[in-house]
């Protein structure tokens, strides 16, 4: 492999590197900023941050490589980038690849690659966190401004408050005030020599394709200087024009003509202002509180031209409550997380879409005949702030495994208050000895958060040991845990030393961890494959 020569980790450090990769895959796959049934959000977040810090201490390039993996969680990416951007450009130890190659050729491109994998909501939240932490080194400011000035007008309208906070931090209060001041007074593309110099220094070097009038309109908009935006500079398709029209029009016909072009939350925010001419007609009083009328919500959702397939899935319950016909969903445009969470909470309303998505997410398993043990106990239902998240991930993973295997048998725990994994395991294992059509099981996959307590902790591991002694062809046992645990240092809880544990809450993560079976056979080759996507020099991709 061309990139394999870049892996220069010394032989003495290979065992540490192997353990690092295993730990990193678990953290990158299971990191979420949510509380679990047993741990608070604060404990979970602290454990994840400490785990990322440990990765950095070994090699500063490796957390970025993990963050670049297709199915790493967006929260993990955010923590990695926050940690990376807070440190100096050339600070930190690099031992897995040639350090000069990383710092001189790959580092900046790698950061942009990770940013390109993140939705705009996570990226803007990361930049706001950097601003709140007063991180203002030259590299961070450059990345912020390059990203912001690559956004389109729709993004400036939808995320105005966050963008204003980011620009104020990246430029500094003094320079941002100067930019706002210029934007208020310039009404054309004809700039003075001084203004051209200011433009080149503060805008053009981040995106030379920007049109001056557009930038000044964006600046005036996020700074709320609406009167300084020349109406003649806004074409009929302008989102800013639609926004300003909604704020001032008293005509319902004109309102709805423009409302369908903007994001749902933006429109709701506009009409929620008491100064809006149509405020009274769109609100009703329910139990002493003002709330938007159902007719307004229905019309807004039904007419929206900006509602994505992902948003439509997440709004399934709202569509149903308002009596709006179910939209046709293109499942390839929807994340498995959105489908599994909404599908779990709405019963069978997304059954067809989930089945289609599970088929698209099929895994190339190294097994043909599998048993599946499903933990349905109380702890898998999460807690406030993460309600049903583990259970939904488990339920969706079951659908994917069923679609991926030629033969499968399935059994689930029966009691919510205790976690008895032995009983369903015995039920599944009965097929190992009785199923003539499929033959013996190649593997049994246990889907659980790892909190076994009935008849005692470790009972499943003990049952497996007994079976392995009695049967030389006992199937491989794999435990898939949908979350990491604070008390495990942001790793997944295991069910026993004779059970292989993987952390995954979506199918792609599982695929990556099955592929990690080659790690101990050829660590350098495996690391080279991880680094390969970043071994190119590319310009920042357009983010929206």
PyMOL commands that set and color helices and strands:
alter all, ss='L'
color gray80, all
select helices_A, chain A and resi 2-6+11-30+41-58+60-68+74-86+99-117+120-132+138-148+153-158+160-171+173-185+193-204+212-222+226-228+231-233+239-248+252-259+264-271+279-282+294-303+309-314+316-322+331-333+336-345+351-360+378-381+389-404+421-434+459-470+486-488+507-518+523-532
alter helices_A, ss='H'
color red, helices_A
select strands_A, chain A and resi 283-286+289-292+369-374+407-412+443-447+476-481+500-503
alter strands_A, ss='S'
color yellow, strands_A
deselect
rebuild
show_as cartoon
